[in-house]
Amino acid sequence: MNPTAEQTARSVNWQSKEMAARRKARYAAEARLKIYGLAAIAVALGFLAFLLISLTYTGHKAFIQTEVVIELDLSASGVDQSKIMDADWRGIVRKALLQEVGDIPRSEQREFFGLFTDQAAYIVRDEVIADPSKLLGRQEFTVPMSDPADQFAKGEISRETPESQRRMSDRQIAYFDAMVEKGSITQPFNWALFFSPDSRYPELAGLAGAIAGSFWTLVVCLVISLPAGIAAAIYLEEFAPKNRFTDLIEVNINNLAAVPSIIFGLLGLAVFLGWFGLPRSAPLVGGLVLSLMTLPTLIITTRNSLKSVPSSIREAALGIGASKHEAIFHHILPLAMPAIMTGTIISLARALGETAPLLLIGMNAFITSEPGGVMDAATALPTQIYIWADSPERGFVARTSAAILVLLGFLIVMNGIAIYLRQRFERRW
């Protein structure tokens, strides 16, 4: 006869050394499991901290820009308001720059002007065009220093390095020191990083075009994927018959959610650019590609949100005479909407960080103006980071890290909004 549980329990001596050793081993295994979990969390947090610290250390210098302040009396220079574009801005600006250090021999002026951006004349001209009142009397203008001078001011170029191994000559360093003593050199916050488009000159390059391109791309993605995803999810969850065809659709949706993003880029390249002839590098094409990528995830999220609503809500609505359409759109969908919006924002945050599909449709072109709509050529934040990371100029190293920090900031804000919406409107049953 097999012993019963009661007989077995009576025959076991729980106070024996054998049982004590077993309990000790179990407690030790539990303690080790906790330690492994804490160690895994610590390692993950350590890698995250290392990433953020390295990005901040490398990119924080891009948030300031070395500039020189010059005074111009354009009324004495003979600049006519009706002929601003025809004025000799290069000569006017260079004359003002020479006044910052006194007389310089003509043979040394090339080195001196190398301390300032080549676009200084156009920067002053554009400021005057934007504000013609600067043609009257003496006015102050700020001109960005060139990339080598900016790197020198930020300590990236050491004066202790032999002259043959650095990008600034001893004479240029002497001119720079003279302007510092005069108080002409400033290092304000680099607002141009956010409000200026891309440029081949690191000291002038900004993210305005990429931010605008990402905005228009996400607008197109949202307009297409949100209604299509919700409609598809409602049909599959509430109306579609359960048969092999709908099972095949569900399997394909789940598989598409795991497809690498570069495949969607190839699809967009072949269909939207090849067959439909849509403009290359346009946010419209980028939004279409990203909507295809986010649509499966959005359908799955919406279906799970609809399933989370208790069936009693549906039954109660149908019981008081509501049609199935009214039960869905008046009761079930409003209750599921907070979770749907959370999933939508998280999907858009993922789309914001995608690079591969946008590279394949040409959104990594060199664009020096902000897009005015979905049909204009544009870049996006991830592709702008890719462009800067591939640039040989040292000034783009800090700007690449700064752009990554800006992108991470947008992602954190979007995820924070999703968390807030979930906690604010989520219903627990």
FIKE-197016 format. One record per residue (C-alpha): residue number from 0; residue in three letters; x, y, z. Coordinates in Angstrom, 2 decimals, padded with zeros to 5 digits. Example, Ala and Ser with C-alpha at 12.3 -4.5 7.8 and 13.67 -1.06 7.14 Angstrom:
{0; 'ala'; {012.30; -004.50; 007.80}},
{1; 'ser'; {013.67; -001.06; 007.14}},
This chain:
{0; 'met'; {000.00; 000.00; 000.00}},
{1; 'asn'; {001.18; 003.48; -000.82}},
{2; 'pro'; {001.43; 005.74; 002.23}},
{3; 'thr'; {-001.01; 008.66; 002.42}},
{4; 'ala'; {000.13; 012.27; 002.56}},
{5; 'glu'; {-000.72; 012.42; 006.26}},
{6; 'gln'; {001.33; 009.32; 006.99}},
{7; 'thr'; {004.24; 010.69; 004.96}},
{8; 'ala'; {004.12; 014.03; 006.80}},
{9; 'arg'; {004.15; 012.19; 010.14}},
{10; 'ser'; {007.13; 010.07; 009.10}},
{11; 'val'; {009.25; 013.12; 008.10}},
{12; 'asn'; {011.25; 014.73; 010.86}},
{13; 'trp'; {011.18; 018.44; 009.89}},
{14; 'gln'; {013.66; 019.25; 012.63}},
{15; 'ser'; {016.30; 016.85; 011.39}},
{16; 'lys'; {019.65; 017.98; 010.04}},
{17; 'glu'; {018.70; 016.72; 006.57}},
{18; 'met'; {015.58; 018.93; 006.45}},
{19; 'ala'; {017.54; 021.88; 007.81}},
{20; 'ala'; {020.13; 021.42; 005.05}},
{21; 'arg'; {017.39; 021.32; 002.41}},
{22; 'arg'; {015.79; 024.51; 003.74}},
{23; 'lys'; {019.17; 026.21; 003.79}},
{24; 'ala'; {019.81; 025.19; 000.15}},
{25; 'arg'; {016.39; 026.49; -000.92}},
{26; 'tyr'; {016.91; 029.82; 000.86}},
{27; 'ala'; {020.39; 030.10; -000.66}},
{28; 'ala'; {018.99; 029.44; -004.15}},
{29; 'glu'; {016.35; 032.14; -003.60}},
{30; 'ala'; {019.00; 034.58; -002.40}},
{31; 'arg'; {021.18; 033.82; -005.43}},
{32; 'leu'; {018.22; 034.41; -007.75}},
{33; 'lys'; {017.64; 037.83; -006.18}},
{34; 'ile'; {021.32; 038.65; -006.49}},
{35; 'tyr'; {021.34; 037.62; -010.16}},
{36; 'gly'; {018.31; 039.83; -010.81}},
{37; 'leu'; {019.85; 042.81; -009.04}},
{38; 'ala'; {023.13; 042.23; -010.88}},
{39; 'ala'; {021.33; 042.17; -014.23}},
{40; 'ile'; {019.55; 045.43; -013.39}},
{41; 'ala'; {022.81; 046.99; -012.21}},
{42; 'val'; {024.60; 045.98; -015.43}},
{43; 'ala'; {021.78; 047.37; -017.58}},
{44; 'leu'; {021.74; 050.64; -015.64}},
{45; 'gly'; {025.52; 050.79; -015.85}},
{46; 'phe'; {025.48; 050.49; -019.65}},
{47; 'leu'; {022.72; 053.11; -019.84}},
{48; 'ala'; {024.66; 055.47; -017.57}},
{49; 'phe'; {027.81; 054.92; -019.62}},
{50; 'leu'; {025.91; 055.71; -022.82}},
{51; 'leu'; {024.37; 058.90; -021.46}},
{52; 'ile'; {027.58; 060.08; -019.82}},
{53; 'ser'; {029.65; 059.47; -022.95}},
{54; 'leu'; {027.07; 061.23; -025.14}},
{55; 'thr'; {026.85; 064.16; -022.74}},
{56; 'tyr'; {030.61; 064.44; -022.41}},
{57; 'thr'; {031.09; 064.39; -026.18}},
{58; 'gly'; {028.05; 066.44; -027.18}},
{59; 'his'; {027.68; 069.12; -024.50}},
{60; 'lys'; {030.20; 071.38; -026.24}},
{61; 'ala'; {027.96; 071.52; -029.32}},
{62; 'phe'; {025.35; 073.39; -027.27}},
{63; 'ile'; {027.64; 076.43; -027.12}},
{64; 'gln'; {029.17; 078.24; -030.08}},
{65; 'thr'; {032.22; 080.47; -030.17}},
{66; 'glu'; {031.39; 083.80; -031.79}},
{67; 'val'; {033.02; 087.18; -032.31}},
{68; 'val'; {031.13; 090.43; -031.83}},
{69; 'ile'; {031.86; 093.13; -034.40}},
{70; 'glu'; {030.55; 096.67; -034.87}},
{71; 'leu'; {029.46; 097.93; -038.27}},
{72; 'asp'; {028.39; 101.41; -039.35}},
{73; 'leu'; {026.54; 100.47; -042.51}},
{74; 'ser'; {025.32; 104.02; -043.05}},
{75; 'ala'; {028.95; 105.10; -043.49}},
{76; 'ser'; {029.65; 102.11; -045.75}},
{77; 'gly'; {027.25; 103.42; -048.35}},
{78; 'val'; {024.89; 100.42; -048.31}},
{79; 'asp'; {021.64; 101.36; -050.03}},
{80; 'gln'; {018.47; 099.70; -048.72}},
{81; 'ser'; {017.22; 099.20; -052.27}},
{82; 'lys'; {020.48; 097.48; -053.28}},
{83; 'ile'; {021.29; 095.35; -050.24}},
{84; 'met'; {022.05; 092.29; -052.35}},
{85; 'asp'; {024.55; 094.22; -054.47}},
{86; 'ala'; {026.66; 095.53; -051.58}},
{87; 'asp'; {030.20; 094.27; -051.02}},
{88; 'trp'; {029.36; 092.42; -047.82}},
{89; 'arg'; {032.54; 090.39; -047.81}},
{90; 'gly'; {034.68; 093.52; -047.93}},
{91; 'ile'; {032.54; 095.27; -045.29}},
{92; 'val'; {032.71; 092.35; -042.85}},
{93; 'arg'; {036.41; 091.74; -043.40}},
{94; 'lys'; {037.19; 095.40; -042.76}},
{95; 'ala'; {035.28; 095.22; -039.46}},
{96; 'leu'; {037.09; 092.01; -038.47}},
{97; 'leu'; {040.48; 093.58; -039.13}},
{98; 'gln'; {039.60; 096.39; -036.73}},
{99; 'glu'; {039.39; 093.83; -033.91}},
{100; 'val'; {043.18; 093.25; -033.90}},
{101; 'gly'; {044.56; 096.30; -035.68}},
{102; 'asp'; {046.61; 096.40; -038.83}},
{103; 'ile'; {047.58; 093.02; -040.24}},
{104; 'pro'; {049.96; 092.62; -043.18}},
{105; 'arg'; {048.23; 091.47; -046.33}},
{106; 'ser'; {050.37; 088.32; -046.35}},
{107; 'glu'; {048.89; 087.30; -042.97}},
{108; 'gln'; {045.27; 088.21; -043.62}},
{109; 'arg'; {044.44; 084.83; -045.13}},
{110; 'glu'; {045.36; 083.12; -041.85}},
{111; 'phe'; {043.43; 085.72; -039.85}},
{112; 'phe'; {040.23; 085.37; -041.86}},
{113; 'gly'; {040.54; 081.60; -041.44}},
{114; 'leu'; {039.46; 082.13; -037.83}},
{115; 'phe'; {035.93; 083.00; -038.95}},
{116; 'thr'; {033.29; 081.12; -040.87}},
{117; 'asp'; {033.36; 081.58; -044.62}},
{118; 'gln'; {029.67; 082.51; -044.51}},
{119; 'ala'; {030.19; 085.56; -042.26}},
{120; 'ala'; {029.31; 088.04; -045.01}},
{121; 'tyr'; {026.05; 086.24; -045.83}},
{122; 'ile'; {025.10; 086.02; -042.15}},
{123; 'val'; {025.44; 089.80; -041.76}},
{124; 'arg'; {023.59; 090.40; -045.03}},
{125; 'asp'; {020.67; 088.19; -043.99}},
{126; 'glu'; {020.42; 089.98; -040.62}},
{127; 'val'; {020.21; 093.32; -042.40}},
{128; 'ile'; {017.58; 092.02; -044.82}},
{129; 'ala'; {015.53; 090.75; -041.87}},
{130; 'asp'; {015.93; 094.05; -040.01}},
{131; 'pro'; {016.67; 097.03; -042.34}},
{132; 'ser'; {016.91; 099.38; -039.34}},
{133; 'lys'; {020.44; 098.04; -038.85}},
{134; 'leu'; {021.49; 100.16; -041.82}},
{135; 'leu'; {021.25; 103.21; -039.54}},
{136; 'gly'; {024.14; 104.00; -037.18}},
{137; 'arg'; {026.56; 101.59; -035.56}},
{138; 'gln'; {025.19; 098.11; -034.91}},
{139; 'glu'; {026.62; 094.99; -033.31}},
{140; 'phe'; {026.70; 091.72; -035.21}},
{141; 'thr'; {027.81; 088.29; -034.07}},
{142; 'val'; {029.80; 086.13; -036.45}},
{143; 'pro'; {030.54; 082.44; -035.70}},
{144; 'met'; {034.18; 081.45; -035.54}},
{145; 'ser'; {035.40; 078.75; -037.90}},
{146; 'asp'; {035.44; 075.13; -036.79}},
{147; 'pro'; {039.18; 075.06; -035.88}},
{148; 'ala'; {038.85; 078.27; -033.83}},
{149; 'asp'; {035.72; 076.92; -032.14}},
{150; 'gln'; {037.52; 073.66; -031.30}},
{151; 'phe'; {040.47; 075.63; -029.94}},
{152; 'ala'; {038.21; 077.75; -027.73}},
{153; 'lys'; {036.58; 074.58; -026.35}},
{154; 'gly'; {039.91; 072.94; -025.57}},
{155; 'glu'; {039.74; 070.33; -028.33}},
{156; 'ile'; {042.90; 071.79; -029.90}},
{157; 'ser'; {045.79; 072.34; -027.50}},
{158; 'arg'; {048.28; 075.12; -027.94}},
{159; 'glu'; {050.90; 072.74; -026.54}},
{160; 'thr'; {050.62; 070.55; -029.62}},
{161; 'pro'; {053.34; 071.22; -032.20}},
{162; 'glu'; {052.18; 073.66; -034.87}},
{163; 'ser'; {052.65; 071.13; -037.65}},
{164; 'gln'; {050.19; 068.75; -035.92}},
{165; 'arg'; {047.28; 071.11; -035.22}},
{166; 'arg'; {044.76; 072.91; -037.38}},
{167; 'met'; {045.62; 076.39; -036.02}},
{168; 'ser'; {048.92; 078.11; -036.55}},
{169; 'asp'; {050.78; 080.01; -033.85}},
{170; 'arg'; {049.89; 083.26; -035.59}},
{171; 'gln'; {046.18; 082.40; -035.54}},
{172; 'ile'; {046.40; 081.57; -031.84}},
{173; 'ala'; {048.00; 084.97; -031.23}},
{174; 'tyr'; {045.16; 086.70; -033.10}},
{175; 'phe'; {042.61; 084.67; -031.14}},
{176; 'asp'; {044.25; 085.63; -027.82}},
{177; 'ala'; {044.21; 089.29; -028.84}},
{178; 'met'; {040.45; 089.17; -029.48}},
{179; 'val'; {039.90; 087.39; -026.17}},
{180; 'glu'; {041.78; 090.14; -024.31}},
{181; 'lys'; {039.67; 092.74; -026.11}},
{182; 'gly'; {036.48; 090.96; -025.05}},
{183; 'ser'; {035.24; 090.31; -028.58}},
{184; 'ile'; {034.97; 086.52; -028.17}},
{185; 'thr'; {031.77; 085.12; -026.64}},
{186; 'gln'; {030.38; 081.63; -026.14}},
{187; 'pro'; {026.57; 081.86; -025.91}},
{188; 'phe'; {024.11; 078.98; -026.06}},
{189; 'asn'; {024.02; 077.58; -029.57}},
{190; 'trp'; {020.39; 078.22; -030.55}},
{191; 'ala'; {021.43; 077.68; -034.16}},
{192; 'leu'; {021.66; 073.97; -033.38}},
{193; 'phe'; {017.86; 073.92; -033.14}},
{194; 'phe'; {016.82; 076.74; -035.48}},
{195; 'ser'; {019.28; 076.48; -038.39}},
{196; 'pro'; {019.24; 073.91; -041.22}},
{197; 'asp'; {022.11; 071.64; -042.12}},
{198; 'ser'; {025.35; 073.07; -043.49}},
{199; 'arg'; {028.70; 071.77; -044.72}},
{200; 'tyr'; {030.30; 074.10; -042.17}},
{201; 'pro'; {030.13; 072.52; -038.67}},
{202; 'glu'; {029.88; 075.90; -036.96}},
{203; 'leu'; {026.65; 076.64; -038.87}},
{204; 'ala'; {025.03; 073.20; -039.03}},
{205; 'gly'; {021.71; 072.79; -037.22}},
{206; 'leu'; {018.81; 070.40; -036.77}},
{207; 'ala'; {015.91; 072.61; -037.86}},
{208; 'gly'; {015.46; 070.83; -041.18}},
{209; 'ala'; {015.70; 067.38; -039.59}},
{210; 'ile'; {013.23; 068.27; -036.83}},
{211; 'ala'; {010.76; 069.64; -039.37}},
{212; 'gly'; {011.26; 066.58; -041.59}},
{213; 'ser'; {010.62; 064.22; -038.67}},
{214; 'phe'; {007.51; 066.20; -037.75}},
{215; 'trp'; {005.97; 065.98; -041.23}},
{216; 'thr'; {006.94; 062.32; -041.51}},
{217; 'leu'; {005.24; 061.46; -038.21}},
{218; 'val'; {002.16; 063.47; -039.20}},
{219; 'val'; {001.78; 061.39; -042.38}},
{220; 'cys'; {002.43; 058.19; -040.41}},
{221; 'leu'; {-000.19; 059.10; -037.80}},
{222; 'val'; {-002.85; 060.14; -040.32}},
{223; 'ile'; {-002.52; 056.83; -042.18}},
{224; 'ser'; {-001.74; 054.27; -039.49}},
{225; 'leu'; {-004.12; 055.39; -036.71}},
{226; 'pro'; {-007.48; 055.15; -038.53}},
{227; 'ala'; {-006.39; 052.15; -040.60}},
{228; 'gly'; {-005.04; 050.32; -037.56}},
{229; 'ile'; {-008.12; 050.96; -035.42}},
{230; 'ala'; {-010.51; 050.02; -038.23}},
{231; 'ala'; {-008.64; 046.79; -038.99}},
{232; 'ala'; {-008.48; 045.85; -035.31}},
{233; 'ile'; {-012.21; 046.48; -034.78}},
{234; 'tyr'; {-013.12; 044.38; -037.78}},
{235; 'leu'; {-010.85; 041.47; -036.82}},
{236; 'glu'; {-011.91; 041.53; -033.16}},
{237; 'glu'; {-015.62; 042.26; -033.43}},
{238; 'phe'; {-016.92; 041.41; -036.90}},
{239; 'ala'; {-014.62; 039.01; -038.73}},
{240; 'pro'; {-015.76; 035.35; -038.75}},
{241; 'lys'; {-013.38; 032.85; -037.24}},
{242; 'asn'; {-012.15; 030.77; -040.15}},
{243; 'arg'; {-008.93; 029.87; -041.87}},
{244; 'phe'; {-008.82; 033.11; -043.84}},
{245; 'thr'; {-008.97; 035.36; -040.77}},
{246; 'asp'; {-006.50; 033.05; -038.99}},
{247; 'leu'; {-004.13; 033.54; -041.91}},
{248; 'ile'; {-004.56; 037.32; -041.66}},
{249; 'glu'; {-003.79; 037.27; -037.94}},
{250; 'val'; {-000.69; 035.14; -038.43}},
{251; 'asn'; {000.58; 037.49; -041.13}},
{252; 'ile'; {-000.06; 040.56; -038.96}},
{253; 'asn'; {001.95; 039.00; -036.14}},
{254; 'asn'; {004.73; 038.11; -038.57}},
{255; 'leu'; {004.82; 041.61; -040.08}},
{256; 'ala'; {005.30; 043.10; -036.62}},
{257; 'ala'; {008.63; 041.23; -036.42}},
{258; 'val'; {009.88; 042.02; -039.94}},
{259; 'pro'; {013.12; 044.10; -039.96}},
{260; 'ser'; {012.47; 047.75; -040.77}},
{261; 'ile'; {014.85; 047.71; -043.74}},
{262; 'ile'; {012.41; 045.41; -045.56}},
{263; 'phe'; {009.76; 048.12; -045.37}},
{264; 'gly'; {012.33; 050.54; -046.77}},
{265; 'leu'; {012.89; 048.27; -049.74}},
{266; 'leu'; {009.13; 048.02; -050.20}},
{267; 'gly'; {008.80; 051.81; -050.17}},
{268; 'leu'; {011.67; 052.15; -052.63}},
{269; 'ala'; {010.08; 049.71; -055.06}},
{270; 'val'; {006.42; 050.75; -054.70}},
{271; 'phe'; {006.21; 054.41; -053.73}},
{272; 'leu'; {009.27; 055.62; -055.64}},
{273; 'gly'; {009.42; 053.04; -058.43}},
{274; 'trp'; {005.77; 052.44; -059.30}},
{275; 'phe'; {003.96; 055.53; -058.03}},
{276; 'gly'; {006.75; 057.97; -058.87}},
{277; 'leu'; {006.52; 059.94; -055.64}},
{278; 'pro'; {009.31; 062.47; -054.98}},
{279; 'arg'; {012.46; 061.12; -053.43}},
{280; 'ser'; {013.41; 062.29; -049.92}},
{281; 'ala'; {009.88; 063.59; -049.30}},
{282; 'pro'; {008.28; 063.20; -045.83}},
{283; 'leu'; {005.21; 061.83; -047.61}},
{284; 'val'; {007.14; 058.74; -048.71}},
{285; 'gly'; {008.83; 058.47; -045.32}},
{286; 'gly'; {005.48; 058.64; -043.56}},
{287; 'leu'; {004.00; 055.99; -045.86}},
{288; 'val'; {006.89; 053.63; -045.20}},
{289; 'leu'; {006.77; 054.18; -041.43}},
{290; 'ser'; {002.99; 053.73; -041.41}},
{291; 'leu'; {003.43; 050.30; -043.03}},
{292; 'met'; {005.98; 049.47; -040.36}},
{293; 'thr'; {003.88; 050.62; -037.39}},
{294; 'leu'; {000.51; 049.37; -038.66}},
{295; 'pro'; {000.92; 045.71; -037.52}},
{296; 'thr'; {001.99; 046.79; -034.03}},
{297; 'leu'; {-000.90; 049.24; -033.81}},
{298; 'ile'; {-003.43; 046.59; -034.90}},
{299; 'ile'; {-002.15; 044.15; -032.26}},
{300; 'thr'; {-002.20; 046.86; -029.55}},
{301; 'thr'; {-005.73; 047.94; -030.47}},
{302; 'arg'; {-007.03; 044.36; -030.45}},
{303; 'asn'; {-005.54; 043.76; -027.01}},
{304; 'ser'; {-007.11; 047.01; -025.79}},
{305; 'leu'; {-010.53; 045.92; -027.06}},
{306; 'lys'; {-010.11; 042.52; -025.41}},
{307; 'ser'; {-009.28; 044.18; -022.09}},
{308; 'val'; {-012.77; 045.73; -021.89}},
{309; 'pro'; {-014.98; 043.34; -019.86}},
{310; 'ser'; {-017.53; 041.41; -021.88}},
{311; 'ser'; {-020.19; 042.56; -019.42}},
{312; 'ile'; {-019.97; 046.07; -020.93}},
{313; 'arg'; {-020.76; 044.68; -024.38}},
{314; 'glu'; {-023.53; 042.43; -023.04}},
{315; 'ala'; {-025.11; 045.25; -021.06}},
{316; 'ala'; {-025.15; 047.54; -024.09}},
{317; 'leu'; {-026.68; 044.87; -026.28}},
{318; 'gly'; {-029.16; 044.00; -023.53}},
{319; 'ile'; {-030.68; 047.49; -023.43}},
{320; 'gly'; {-031.26; 047.47; -027.19}},
{321; 'ala'; {-028.02; 048.91; -028.62}},
{322; 'ser'; {-026.87; 047.56; -031.95}},
{323; 'lys'; {-023.46; 045.95; -032.24}},
{324; 'his'; {-022.18; 049.07; -033.99}},
{325; 'glu'; {-023.45; 051.29; -031.16}},
{326; 'ala'; {-022.04; 048.98; -028.49}},
{327; 'ile'; {-018.59; 049.15; -030.07}},
{328; 'phe'; {-018.37; 052.86; -030.85}},
{329; 'his'; {-020.35; 054.21; -027.87}},
{330; 'his'; {-019.08; 051.93; -025.10}},
{331; 'ile'; {-016.21; 049.56; -025.92}},
{332; 'leu'; {-013.99; 051.83; -028.06}},
{333; 'pro'; {-014.13; 054.85; -025.67}},
{334; 'leu'; {-013.09; 052.60; -022.77}},
{335; 'ala'; {-010.25; 051.09; -024.82}},
{336; 'met'; {-009.08; 054.42; -026.26}},
{337; 'pro'; {-006.56; 055.31; -023.47}},
{338; 'ala'; {-004.66; 052.06; -024.09}},
{339; 'ile'; {-004.93; 052.58; -027.86}},
{340; 'met'; {-003.48; 056.09; -027.62}},
{341; 'thr'; {-000.67; 054.82; -025.42}},
{342; 'gly'; {000.20; 052.16; -027.99}},
{343; 'thr'; {-000.03; 054.74; -030.78}},
{344; 'ile'; {002.43; 057.11; -029.09}},
{345; 'ile'; {004.87; 054.28; -028.38}},
{346; 'ser'; {004.60; 053.16; -032.03}},
{347; 'leu'; {005.31; 056.72; -033.21}},
{348; 'ala'; {008.28; 056.92; -030.85}},
{349; 'arg'; {009.65; 053.78; -032.46}},
{350; 'ala'; {009.04; 055.23; -035.91}},
{351; 'leu'; {010.84; 058.45; -034.90}},
{352; 'gly'; {014.03; 056.51; -034.22}},
{353; 'glu'; {014.02; 054.40; -037.39}},
{354; 'thr'; {016.89; 055.03; -039.79}},
{355; 'ala'; {017.20; 052.16; -042.28}},
{356; 'pro'; {013.89; 052.63; -044.17}},
{357; 'leu'; {014.46; 056.38; -044.47}},
{358; 'leu'; {017.95; 055.86; -045.86}},
{359; 'leu'; {016.59; 053.65; -048.63}},
{360; 'ile'; {014.09; 056.26; -049.80}},
{361; 'gly'; {016.72; 059.01; -049.89}},
{362; 'met'; {015.98; 060.99; -046.73}},
{363; 'asn'; {019.72; 061.29; -046.10}},
{364; 'ala'; {020.27; 063.90; -048.81}},
{365; 'phe'; {022.08; 067.15; -048.06}},
{366; 'ile'; {019.20; 069.61; -047.56}},
{367; 'thr'; {020.02; 073.21; -046.61}},
{368; 'ser'; {016.45; 074.43; -046.07}},
{369; 'glu'; {013.52; 073.42; -043.91}},
{370; 'pro'; {010.70; 071.50; -045.62}},
{371; 'gly'; {007.49; 073.48; -045.98}},
{372; 'gly'; {005.27; 070.43; -046.42}},
{373; 'val'; {005.12; 066.71; -047.02}},
{374; 'met'; {006.23; 067.00; -050.65}},
{375; 'asp'; {009.45; 068.96; -050.05}},
{376; 'ala'; {012.80; 067.21; -049.80}},
{377; 'ala'; {013.83; 066.71; -046.18}},
{378; 'thr'; {015.90; 064.70; -043.77}},
{379; 'ala'; {014.91; 063.27; -040.39}},
{380; 'leu'; {016.65; 063.24; -037.03}},
{381; 'pro'; {018.03; 059.67; -037.34}},
{382; 'thr'; {019.28; 060.24; -040.88}},
{383; 'gln'; {020.79; 063.60; -039.90}},
{384; 'ile'; {022.72; 061.83; -037.17}},
{385; 'tyr'; {023.91; 059.32; -039.77}},
{386; 'ile'; {025.04; 062.13; -042.10}},
{387; 'trp'; {026.97; 063.96; -039.38}},
{388; 'ala'; {028.55; 060.75; -038.07}},
{389; 'asp'; {029.90; 060.12; -041.57}},
{390; 'ser'; {031.38; 063.63; -041.93}},
{391; 'pro'; {035.17; 063.98; -041.62}},
{392; 'glu'; {035.16; 067.40; -039.90}},
{393; 'arg'; {035.88; 067.16; -036.18}},
{394; 'gly'; {033.18; 069.71; -035.37}},
{395; 'phe'; {030.52; 067.21; -036.43}},
{396; 'val'; {031.64; 064.75; -033.73}},
{397; 'ala'; {030.17; 066.87; -030.95}},
{398; 'arg'; {027.14; 067.73; -033.06}},
{399; 'thr'; {026.46; 064.05; -033.71}},
{400; 'ser'; {026.33; 063.34; -029.98}},
{401; 'ala'; {024.24; 066.45; -029.40}},
{402; 'ala'; {021.77; 065.34; -032.08}},
{403; 'ile'; {021.51; 061.92; -030.41}},
{404; 'leu'; {020.72; 063.65; -027.12}},
{405; 'val'; {018.02; 065.71; -028.84}},
{406; 'leu'; {016.53; 062.55; -030.36}},
{407; 'leu'; {016.61; 060.79; -026.99}},
{408; 'gly'; {014.90; 063.83; -025.49}},
{409; 'phe'; {012.05; 063.57; -027.98}},
{410; 'leu'; {011.73; 059.83; -027.32}},
{411; 'ile'; {011.68; 060.35; -023.55}},
{412; 'val'; {008.99; 063.03; -023.89}},
{413; 'met'; {006.83; 060.82; -026.12}},
{414; 'asn'; {007.17; 057.84; -023.79}},
{415; 'gly'; {006.46; 060.11; -020.82}},
{416; 'ile'; {003.25; 061.29; -022.49}},
{417; 'ala'; {002.27; 057.66; -023.09}},
{418; 'ile'; {002.88; 056.77; -019.43}},
{419; 'tyr'; {000.89; 059.81; -018.28}},
{420; 'leu'; {-002.07; 058.96; -020.51}},
{421; 'arg'; {-002.03; 055.36; -019.33}},
{422; 'gln'; {-002.01; 056.33; -015.66}},
{423; 'arg'; {-004.47; 059.18; -016.09}},
{424; 'phe'; {-007.18; 057.46; -018.12}},
{425; 'glu'; {-006.58; 053.74; -017.60}},
{426; 'arg'; {-009.57; 051.86; -016.19}},
{427; 'arg'; {-009.00; 048.83; -013.99}},
{428; 'trp'; {-011.64; 046.15; -013.92}},
